[in-house]
Amino acid sequence: MKKSNLPTKVCVACARPFVWRKKWERDWDRVLYCSDACRRGVHPLARRNTKTR
């Protein structure tokens, strides 16, 4: 599969797009965050977006 054809999602914490990774192959439907920092809420954009909710 070409890199340009990989599926993408938008992170629910920071609202930035991210692309499919091999390590997410089995769990792609359950992946919501682009990084561990966003999942934990320590990424600056993640903190900003959670305060406005």
VEXGU-409823 format. One record per atom (N, C-alpha, C, O): residue number from 1; atom name; x, y, z; chain. Coordinates in nm, 3 decimals. Atoms other than C-alpha are relative to their C-alpha. Layout:
% residues N
- num, atomo, xx, yy, zz, cadena
- NUM, CA, X, Y, Z, A
...
***
This chain:
% residues 53
- num, atomo, xx, yy, zz, cadena
- 1, N, 0.085, -0.117, 0.000, A
- 1, CA, 0.000, 0.000, 0.000, A
- 1, C, 0.090, 0.124, 0.000, A
- 1, O, 0.186, 0.132, 0.076, A
- 2, N, -0.075, -0.124, 0.007, A
- 2, CA, 0.133, 0.343, -0.091, A
- 2, C, -0.034, 0.089, 0.118, A
- 2, O, -0.147, 0.088, 0.168, A
- 3, N, 0.023, -0.088, -0.114, A
- 3, CA, 0.173, 0.598, 0.185, A
- 3, C, -0.110, 0.101, -0.027, A
- 3, O, -0.181, 0.140, 0.065, A
- 4, N, 0.104, -0.098, 0.033, A
- 4, CA, -0.056, 0.838, 0.002, A
- 4, C, -0.140, -0.060, 0.008, A
- 4, O, -0.238, 0.014, 0.011, A
- 5, N, 0.130, 0.066, -0.005, A
- 5, CA, -0.337, 0.580, 0.017, A
- 5, C, -0.037, -0.049, 0.139, A
- 5, O, -0.138, -0.118, 0.154, A
- 6, N, 0.029, 0.046, -0.136, A
- 6, CA, -0.325, 0.517, 0.394, A
- 6, C, -0.121, 0.074, 0.055, A
- 6, O, -0.140, 0.192, 0.028, A
- 7, N, 0.116, -0.066, -0.060, A
- 7, CA, -0.645, 0.587, 0.588, A
- 7, C, 0.042, 0.103, 0.104, A
- 7, O, 0.148, 0.091, 0.166, A
- 8, N, -0.028, -0.105, -0.098, A
- 8, CA, -0.658, 0.894, 0.810, A
- 8, C, -0.118, 0.014, 0.096, A
- 8, O, -0.230, -0.026, 0.066, A
- 9, N, 0.101, -0.035, -0.100, A
- 9, CA, -0.848, 1.001, 1.121, A
- 9, C, 0.037, 0.134, 0.059, A
- 9, O, 0.147, 0.185, 0.035, A
- 10, N, -0.026, -0.125, -0.071, A
- 10, CA, -0.875, 1.316, 1.329, A
- 10, C, 0.003, -0.032, 0.149, A
- 10, O, -0.088, -0.097, 0.201, A
- 11, N, -0.017, 0.024, -0.143, A
- 11, CA, -0.752, 1.304, 1.689, A
- 11, C, -0.113, 0.070, 0.076, A
- 11, O, -0.143, 0.187, 0.051, A
- 12, N, 0.111, -0.059, -0.075, A
- 12, CA, -1.038, 1.361, 1.934, A
- 12, C, 0.049, 0.101, 0.104, A
- 12, O, -0.030, 0.182, 0.153, A
- 13, N, -0.053, -0.092, -0.100, A
- 13, CA, -0.809, 1.551, 2.174, A
- 13, C, 0.051, 0.130, -0.063, A
- 13, O, 0.013, 0.238, -0.019, A
- 14, N, -0.062, -0.120, 0.056, A
- 14, CA, -0.611, 1.789, 1.953, A
- 14, C, -0.057, 0.040, -0.136, A
- 14, O, -0.021, 0.145, -0.189, A
- 15, N, 0.068, -0.028, 0.127, A
- 15, CA, -0.823, 1.776, 1.634, A
- 15, C, 0.096, 0.008, -0.119, A
- 15, O, 0.065, 0.072, -0.220, A
- 16, N, -0.095, 0.004, 0.112, A
- 16, CA, -0.516, 1.716, 1.415, A
- 16, C, -0.012, -0.135, -0.070, A
- 16, O, -0.036, -0.236, -0.005, A
- 17, N, 0.009, 0.127, 0.073, A
- 17, CA, -0.521, 1.452, 1.140, A
- 17, C, 0.124, -0.087, 0.024, A
- 17, O, 0.234, -0.037, 0.042, A
- 18, N, -0.111, 0.095, -0.008, A
- 18, CA, -0.309, 1.140, 1.170, A
- 18, C, -0.031, -0.118, -0.089, A
- 18, O, -0.147, -0.147, -0.118, A
- 19, N, 0.016, 0.110, 0.095, A
- 19, CA, -0.252, 0.843, 0.942, A
- 19, C, 0.021, -0.134, 0.067, A
- 19, O, 0.080, -0.144, 0.174, A
- 20, N, -0.010, 0.138, -0.045, A
- 20, CA, -0.269, 0.469, 0.988, A
- 20, C, 0.145, -0.041, 0.020, A
- 20, O, 0.232, -0.002, -0.058, A
- 21, N, -0.133, 0.056, -0.026, A
- 21, CA, 0.033, 0.294, 1.138, A
- 21, C, -0.012, -0.151, 0.011, A
- 21, O, -0.116, -0.203, 0.052, A
- 22, N, -0.001, 0.146, -0.002, A
- 22, CA, 0.127, -0.071, 1.116, A
- 22, C, -0.035, -0.054, 0.139, A
- 22, O, -0.106, -0.154, 0.151, A
- 23, N, 0.028, 0.049, -0.135, A
- 23, CA, 0.113, -0.108, 1.495, A
- 23, C, -0.147, 0.012, 0.038, A
- 23, O, -0.191, -0.052, 0.134, A
- 24, N, 0.143, -0.014, -0.025, A
- 24, CA, -0.254, -0.001, 1.485, A
- 24, C, -0.083, -0.090, -0.091, A
- 24, O, -0.206, -0.077, -0.094, A
- 25, N, 0.068, 0.080, 0.102, A
- 25, CA, -0.344, -0.259, 1.220, A
- 25, C, -0.122, -0.073, 0.056, A
- 25, O, -0.230, -0.068, -0.004, A
- 26, N, 0.110, 0.077, -0.057, A
- 26, CA, -0.562, -0.477, 1.445, A
- 26, C, -0.102, 0.087, 0.072, A
- 26, O, -0.218, 0.047, 0.085, A
- 27, N, 0.087, -0.084, -0.083, A
- 27, CA, -0.711, -0.188, 1.647, A
- 27, C, -0.041, 0.131, -0.066, A
- 27, O, -0.088, 0.221, 0.003, A
- 28, N, 0.024, -0.128, 0.066, A
- 28, CA, -0.760, 0.084, 1.385, A
- 28, C, -0.139, 0.056, 0.028, A
- 28, O, -0.156, 0.177, 0.040, A
- 29, N, 0.136, -0.049, -0.027, A
- 29, CA, -1.134, 0.103, 1.451, A
- 29, C, -0.014, 0.061, 0.139, A
- 29, O, -0.102, 0.144, 0.161, A
- 30, N, 0.008, -0.050, -0.136, A
- 30, CA, -1.070, 0.175, 1.819, A
- 30, C, 0.099, 0.113, 0.030, A
- 30, O, 0.094, 0.171, 0.138, A
- 31, N, -0.099, -0.107, -0.021, A
- 31, CA, -0.783, 0.427, 1.777, A
- 31, C, -0.070, 0.135, -0.008, A
- 31, O, -0.137, 0.166, -0.107, A
- 32, N, 0.063, -0.132, -0.006, A
- 32, CA, -0.900, 0.775, 1.879, A
- 32, C, 0.101, 0.113, 0.009, A
- 32, O, 0.071, 0.226, -0.029, A
- 33, N, -0.099, -0.103, -0.027, A
- 33, CA, -0.581, 0.962, 1.967, A
- 33, C, 0.123, -0.018, -0.088, A
- 33, O, 0.158, -0.131, -0.124, A
- 34, N, -0.117, 0.005, 0.087, A
- 34, CA, -0.276, 1.049, 1.759, A
- 34, C, 0.127, -0.036, 0.076, A
- 34, O, 0.226, -0.078, 0.016, A
- 35, N, -0.120, 0.028, -0.078, A
- 35, CA, -0.030, 1.000, 2.046, A
- 35, C, -0.038, -0.033, 0.144, A
- 35, O, -0.152, -0.014, 0.187, A
- 36, N, 0.022, 0.027, -0.143, A
- 36, CA, 0.007, 0.889, 2.406, A
- 36, C, -0.022, 0.130, 0.076, A
- 36, O, -0.099, 0.133, 0.172, A
- 37, N, 0.017, -0.129, -0.066, A
- 37, CA, 0.034, 1.254, 2.507, A
- 37, C, -0.145, 0.049, -0.012, A
- 37, O, -0.201, 0.100, 0.085, A
- 38, N, 0.140, -0.040, 0.017, A
- 38, CA, -0.310, 1.328, 2.363, A
- 38, C, -0.092, -0.091, 0.081, A
- 38, O, -0.190, -0.045, 0.140, A
- 39, N, 0.082, 0.095, -0.076, A
- 39, CA, -0.454, 1.015, 2.522, A
- 39, C, 0.002, 0.035, 0.149, A
- 39, O, -0.100, 0.025, 0.216, A
- 40, N, -0.013, -0.036, -0.141, A
- 40, CA, -0.323, 1.125, 2.864, A
- 40, C, -0.047, 0.143, 0.028, A
- 40, O, -0.070, 0.179, 0.143, A
- 41, N, 0.044, -0.139, -0.017, A
- 41, CA, -0.429, 1.487, 2.805, A
- 41, C, 0.112, 0.096, 0.035, A
- 41, O, 0.086, 0.204, 0.086, A
- 42, N, -0.112, -0.089, -0.032, A
- 42, CA, -0.080, 1.635, 2.844, A
- 42, C, 0.051, 0.078, -0.120, A
- 42, O, 0.133, 0.168, -0.104, A
- 43, N, -0.039, -0.074, 0.119, A
- 43, CA, -0.036, 1.755, 2.487, A
- 43, C, -0.064, 0.139, 0.009, A
- 43, O, -0.182, 0.148, 0.044, A
- 44, N, 0.055, -0.136, -0.013, A
- 44, CA, -0.083, 2.137, 2.478, A
- 44, C, -0.132, 0.021, -0.075, A
- 44, O, -0.223, 0.085, -0.023, A
- 45, N, 0.125, -0.015, 0.075, A
- 45, CA, -0.350, 2.120, 2.208, A
- 45, C, -0.111, -0.083, 0.062, A
- 45, O, -0.228, -0.043, 0.059, A
- 46, N, 0.100, 0.084, -0.065, A
- 46, CA, -0.527, 1.838, 2.391, A
- 46, C, -0.056, 0.070, 0.123, A
- 46, O, -0.177, 0.068, 0.147, A
- 47, N, 0.046, -0.071, -0.119, A
- 47, CA, -0.543, 2.042, 2.711, A
- 47, C, -0.088, 0.118, -0.037, A
- 47, O, -0.190, 0.143, 0.028, A
- 48, N, 0.079, -0.116, 0.042, A
- 48, CA, -0.672, 2.348, 2.528, A
- 48, C, -0.140, -0.044, -0.045, A
- 48, O, -0.239, 0.019, -0.009, A
- 49, N, 0.129, 0.046, 0.052, A
- 49, CA, -0.950, 2.151, 2.353, A
- 49, C, -0.088, -0.060, 0.108, A
- 49, O, -0.210, -0.050, 0.098, A
- 50, N, 0.082, 0.059, -0.106, A
- 50, CA, -1.064, 1.970, 2.669, A
- 50, C, -0.055, 0.107, 0.094, A
- 50, O, -0.159, 0.085, 0.156, A
- 51, N, 0.051, -0.106, -0.085, A
- 51, CA, -1.104, 2.297, 2.860, A
- 51, C, -0.122, 0.066, -0.059, A
- 51, O, -0.205, 0.119, 0.015, A
- 52, N, 0.114, -0.066, 0.065, A
- 52, CA, -1.354, 2.427, 2.604, A
- 52, C, -0.120, -0.089, -0.011, A
- 52, O, -0.227, -0.044, -0.054, A
- 53, N, 0.114, 0.093, 0.011, A
- 53, CA, -1.575, 2.118, 2.620, A
- 53, C, -0.089, 0.007, 0.119, A
- 53, O, -0.189, -0.064, 0.126, A
***
